[in-house]
């Protein structure tokens, strides 16, 4: 009789264990995954660009529009961001009564820690949640005619676009050409032409010279470990974009839409940029 009782108890315990496993596999693990998600896992717009391009000023302009519903043409004094500025605003800006919250990320212009930036995009926010990227460009001739400044932009885009193009339809970019009110500003069409030409040069240099390295400046020797593999992946991506080594690069060959609009944060002339963001909210990819 004792053996029968032991067998019954053993069977009961086994049944309870099976139920517990089923519970954790169905509901329990889901709850764990949800609670472990990054706090930045939200529909987002990224504002990127070199230092002093105006991106942080535009970031605060969006916050102002969200809070007041109007453009006061008052620019909040800013300094170059050392850490990402992250907050939520109601979009679309034009119809605040029907707006939903979107995360706005103003990322430091130096992009010293490239791996942290990629983690923010891919693991934290996720590419699917990125609704658009605003890349700020200082169009003043003293800035844009500086070879180092242009090289920074080109190398950054060379590394960034292969990431954003992983999304099925790509990620749309707004190249917000700032300071177009200045008498010496470089025309928008010329800026687009220069970027196209310089990206094309870098692509073909990389394809033809397997020993050449590119990208955002390294900050430690550890960055060299996977460099060869990463560079080969980049070359393969860009070769697939242009089609063959004899073809030229153009922004039209990318999945994401690449728009160039001028404006001036200082003068409050940001309507085209705000409308671009609103359009991505109203007509998502």
Backbone torsions as a table, in degrees:
resi	resn	phi	psi	omega
1	UNK	NA	-39.4	178.9
2	UNK	-61.3	-36.8	-179.3
3	UNK	-66.9	-36.6	178.6
4	UNK	-65.4	-42.9	-179.9
5	UNK	-63.8	-41.7	178.3
6	UNK	-62.8	-40.3	179.7
7	UNK	-64.3	-41.3	179.4
8	UNK	-65.0	-43.4	179.8
9	UNK	-64.5	-40.9	178.7
10	UNK	-62.3	-43.0	178.9
11	UNK	-63.0	-41.2	-179.8
12	UNK	-64.0	-43.7	178.4
13	UNK	-62.8	-39.6	177.9
14	UNK	-62.8	-39.3	178.5
15	UNK	-64.7	-41.6	179.0
16	UNK	-63.8	-40.7	179.7
17	UNK	-64.1	-41.3	178.7
18	UNK	-62.2	-42.7	178.3
19	UNK	-62.5	-41.1	-179.7
20	UNK	-63.8	-42.9	178.9
21	UNK	-62.7	-44.0	179.4
22	UNK	-61.4	-40.1	-179.3
23	UNK	-63.2	-46.5	-178.1
24	UNK	-68.8	-34.4	179.8
25	UNK	-71.7	-29.7	-177.9
26	UNK	-91.3	-66.7	-175.2
27	UNK	-94.4	-40.7	-173.1
28	UNK	-62.6	-46.6	-177.9
29	UNK	-67.0	-35.9	177.5
30	UNK	-59.3	-42.6	-179.6
31	UNK	-64.7	-37.6	179.5
32	UNK	-65.2	-42.7	-179.5
33	UNK	-63.1	-42.7	-178.9
34	UNK	-63.0	-44.2	-176.8
35	UNK	-70.9	-21.3	-177.5
36	UNK	-92.2	-0.1	179.2
37	UNK	-66.0	150.0	178.2
38	UNK	-64.3	145.3	175.8
39	UNK	-64.9	-12.7	-179.9
40	UNK	-94.2	7.3	179.4
41	UNK	-77.0	82.1	-176.4
42	UNK	-150.7	156.0	172.9
43	UNK	-56.6	128.0	-167.9
44	UNK	-139.1	152.5	166.6
45	UNK	-118.4	132.8	178.6
46	UNK	-102.2	138.6	173.8
47	UNK	-114.4	113.9	-175.4
48	UNK	-121.4	172.1	177.9
49	UNK	146.5	168.1	179.3
50	UNK	-70.8	163.4	175.6
51	UNK	-57.9	141.4	177.4
52	UNK	68.8	17.0	177.7
53	UNK	-82.5	-15.1	179.3
54	UNK	106.2	6.0	-174.6
55	UNK	-67.5	-39.8	179.9
56	UNK	-69.3	-35.8	175.7
57	UNK	-63.8	-40.1	178.0
58	UNK	-67.7	-36.5	176.4
59	UNK	-57.1	-48.0	-180.0
60	UNK	-70.7	-26.8	175.8
61	UNK	-65.4	-39.6	177.1
62	UNK	-65.4	-38.8	177.4
63	UNK	-64.3	-39.6	178.7
64	UNK	-63.1	-44.0	179.2
65	UNK	-63.6	-36.7	179.4
66	UNK	-67.2	-36.0	-175.7
67	UNK	-84.5	-35.8	-175.2
68	UNK	-106.6	-21.2	-178.1
69	UNK	78.5	6.9	179.3
70	UNK	-149.2	160.1	179.4
71	UNK	-93.9	110.3	-176.8
72	UNK	-87.0	-5.3	-177.5
73	UNK	62.4	20.2	175.8
74	UNK	-102.8	122.1	-178.1
75	UNK	-96.4	125.9	177.7
76	UNK	-71.6	126.7	178.0
77	UNK	-58.7	133.0	-178.1
78	UNK	-134.2	162.3	170.3
79	UNK	-123.9	162.8	-179.1
80	UNK	-57.9	131.9	-176.9
81	UNK	-70.5	133.8	174.1
82	UNK	-99.4	-21.1	176.3
83	UNK	-130.6	155.4	178.6
84	UNK	-61.3	138.5	169.7
85	UNK	-95.3	122.6	-175.8
86	UNK	-133.2	126.7	175.9
87	UNK	-155.2	177.7	179.4
88	UNK	-115.4	141.9	175.8
89	UNK	-132.2	158.3	177.4
90	UNK	-84.8	124.9	178.8
91	UNK	-128.7	146.7	4.7
92	UNK	-74.5	150.1	-178.7
93	UNK	-67.0	-30.5	-175.6
94	UNK	-72.1	-22.4	-179.3
95	UNK	-132.8	74.1	-176.2
96	UNK	-61.4	-27.6	-177.7
97	UNK	-64.3	-24.5	-177.7
98	UNK	-117.2	20.2	-174.6
99	UNK	-79.0	158.1	173.0
100	UNK	-123.8	158.7	-176.5
101	UNK	-79.0	130.4	174.1
102	UNK	-127.4	147.2	-180.0
103	UNK	-86.6	131.4	176.2
104	UNK	-111.0	127.4	-177.7
105	UNK	-120.0	118.8	173.6
106	UNK	-101.8	107.2	-173.7
107	UNK	-96.8	142.3	-177.9
108	UNK	-52.5	139.3	-175.0
109	UNK	-69.0	-26.8	-177.0
110	UNK	-73.9	-24.8	179.6
111	UNK	47.1	43.9	-176.3
112	UNK	-63.6	-37.5	-176.6
113	UNK	-104.1	82.4	-174.6
114	UNK	-61.9	-38.4	-178.3
115	UNK	-64.2	-37.4	177.5
116	UNK	-66.3	-37.0	178.6
117	UNK	-65.8	-43.3	178.1
118	UNK	-64.0	-39.0	178.0
119	UNK	-62.4	-42.1	179.5
120	UNK	-60.0	-43.0	-178.2
121	UNK	-72.4	-48.0	-169.1
122	UNK	-86.6	-44.3	-174.4
123	UNK	-95.2	-37.6	-174.4
124	UNK	-87.6	-63.5	178.0
125	UNK	-74.9	-43.5	-173.0
126	UNK	79.1	144.9	-177.4
127	UNK	-59.8	-36.1	-178.1
128	UNK	-62.8	-29.1	-178.8
129	UNK	-86.3	-8.2	178.8
130	UNK	-82.2	112.5	-174.9
131	UNK	-91.1	-13.1	178.0
132	UNK	173.1	155.6	177.9
133	UNK	-124.3	126.8	175.1
134	UNK	-100.3	116.7	178.2
135	UNK	-108.1	111.3	-176.4
136	UNK	-81.3	137.0	178.7
137	UNK	-129.8	127.1	174.3
138	UNK	-80.1	112.2	-173.7
139	UNK	-88.4	-1.0	179.7
140	UNK	-60.8	138.1	-173.9
141	UNK	-60.2	-35.3	-179.3
142	UNK	-63.3	-27.2	179.0
143	UNK	-90.4	-52.2	-171.0
144	UNK	-74.8	-22.3	176.1
145	UNK	-84.8	1.5	175.7
146	UNK	-80.7	115.3	-176.9
147	UNK	-55.9	-35.4	-179.4
148	UNK	-66.1	-39.7	179.4
149	UNK	-65.9	-44.3	179.6
150	UNK	-64.1	-41.3	179.4
151	UNK	-61.7	-39.4	178.6
152	UNK	-60.1	-46.3	-179.8
153	UNK	-62.7	-48.0	-175.3
154	UNK	-63.6	-46.2	-179.8
155	UNK	-65.3	-37.3	178.9
156	UNK	-65.0	-45.3	179.6
157	UNK	-65.9	-36.5	178.9
158	UNK	-58.2	-36.4	179.8
159	UNK	-88.0	-31.2	-175.9
160	UNK	-77.6	-44.5	-174.2
161	UNK	-60.2	-38.0	175.5
162	UNK	-60.5	-25.3	177.8
163	UNK	-77.8	-50.2	-176.9
164	UNK	-67.8	-26.1	179.5
165	UNK	-76.5	-4.1	174.5
166	UNK	-68.4	-27.7	175.3
167	UNK	-63.8	142.4	-170.6
168	UNK	-53.6	-42.1	179.1
169	UNK	-104.3	11.9	-176.6
170	UNK	72.5	175.2	175.3
171	UNK	-111.3	131.2	179.9
172	UNK	-74.5	141.0	179.4
173	UNK	-116.7	138.2	166.2
174	UNK	-110.5	114.7	172.3
175	UNK	-87.5	98.0	-176.3
176	UNK	-83.6	99.8	-177.1
177	UNK	-81.7	104.1	-173.2
178	UNK	-89.2	158.5	175.1
179	UNK	68.5	30.7	178.6
180	UNK	-71.6	-7.4	177.6
181	UNK	-77.9	-14.5	-178.8
182	UNK	-74.8	144.2	-176.2
183	UNK	-66.3	-24.5	-177.3
184	UNK	-102.9	15.5	-178.2
185	UNK	-68.6	146.2	178.5
186	UNK	-78.9	131.6	-179.5
187	UNK	-56.8	147.8	-176.6
188	UNK	-59.2	-44.7	-177.4
189	UNK	-63.7	-31.4	178.7
190	UNK	-73.2	-37.9	177.2
191	UNK	-61.7	-45.3	178.1
192	UNK	-61.7	-40.7	-180.0
193	UNK	-65.5	-42.3	179.8
194	UNK	-63.7	-45.2	180.0
195	UNK	-62.9	-42.9	178.7
196	UNK	-59.6	-46.3	-178.9
197	UNK	-64.6	-43.9	-176.3
198	UNK	-72.1	-36.8	175.5
199	UNK	-64.9	-40.8	178.3
200	UNK	-60.6	-43.4	178.8
201	UNK	-60.8	-45.0	-178.4
202	UNK	-64.7	-42.0	178.5
203	UNK	-58.2	-49.5	-176.7
204	UNK	-70.7	-32.8	174.7
205	UNK	-64.1	-41.6	-179.3
206	UNK	-68.0	-41.2	-179.2
207	UNK	-65.5	-38.7	-174.7
208	UNK	-87.4	-13.5	-177.0
209	UNK	-131.6	96.6	-175.1
210	UNK	-70.0	-15.0	179.9
211	UNK	-89.0	-7.2	-176.9
212	UNK	-83.4	136.9	176.8
213	UNK	-110.2	157.3	-178.6
214	UNK	-144.1	-173.9	171.4
215	UNK	101.8	-172.2	-178.4
216	UNK	-67.7	141.2	-176.3
217	UNK	-55.0	137.2	179.1
218	UNK	-75.3	150.7	-179.6
219	UNK	-115.6	-5.7	178.2
220	UNK	-158.7	164.7	179.9
221	UNK	-68.2	-22.7	179.8
222	UNK	-61.8	-26.8	-179.6
223	UNK	-64.6	-18.3	-177.7
224	UNK	-79.3	-16.6	-171.9
225	UNK	-58.8	-50.5	-177.6
226	UNK	-103.8	15.6	-173.5
227	UNK	-62.5	-43.5	-177.5
228	UNK	-60.9	-45.0	179.7
229	UNK	-64.8	-42.9	-178.9
230	UNK	-63.6	-42.6	-179.4
231	UNK	-65.3	-37.4	177.8
232	UNK	-65.5	-40.6	178.0
233	UNK	-62.9	-40.2	178.2
234	UNK	-64.0	-44.0	179.1
235	UNK	-60.3	-42.7	-179.8
236	UNK	-64.3	-39.6	178.8
237	UNK	-62.9	-50.2	-175.4
238	UNK	-68.3	-30.5	175.4
239	UNK	-66.7	-36.3	177.4
240	UNK	-68.5	-29.2	179.5
241	UNK	-72.5	-49.0	-176.0
242	UNK	-79.7	-20.2	175.6
243	UNK	100.2	-46.8	178.0
244	UNK	-159.2	161.2	-178.5
245	UNK	-60.2	-18.3	-178.7
246	UNK	-89.7	-7.2	-177.6
247	UNK	-89.7	157.6	179.2
248	UNK	-99.0	151.4	175.8
249	UNK	-82.1	144.9	168.0
250	UNK	-147.8	152.3	-178.9
251	UNK	-63.3	-24.2	-179.8
252	UNK	-65.9	-17.8	-177.6
253	UNK	-81.8	-5.7	-179.9
254	UNK	-89.5	153.7	178.9
255	UNK	-68.4	-43.3	178.4
256	UNK	-72.4	151.2	176.4
257	UNK	-79.4	137.1	-178.6
258	UNK	-117.8	105.5	-176.8
259	UNK	-109.1	139.7	177.5
260	UNK	-117.1	115.6	178.6
261	UNK	-130.7	138.4	179.7
262	UNK	-90.7	164.7	178.9
263	UNK	177.0	-172.8	179.1
264	UNK	-151.9	114.1	177.5
265	UNK	-65.1	-41.8	-176.9
266	UNK	-60.6	-38.8	-179.3
267	UNK	-90.0	-0.2	-179.7
268	UNK	74.9	15.4	-179.6
269	UNK	-91.8	78.3	-176.0
270	UNK	-125.5	13.5	-175.0
271	UNK	-59.4	-42.0	-178.7
272	UNK	-63.3	-36.9	179.8
273	UNK	-70.8	-42.2	178.6
274	UNK	-64.8	-40.2	178.8
275	UNK	-64.5	-35.8	178.1
276	UNK	-62.4	-45.0	178.6
277	UNK	-63.1	-45.2	178.4
278	UNK	-58.5	-41.1	-178.3
279	UNK	-64.7	-35.6	178.9
280	UNK	-70.5	-27.0	177.7
281	UNK	-77.3	-44.7	-176.9
282	UNK	-72.2	-38.3	-178.7
283	UNK	-121.7	72.8	-176.6
284	UNK	-67.5	159.7	178.6
285	UNK	-66.9	NA	NA
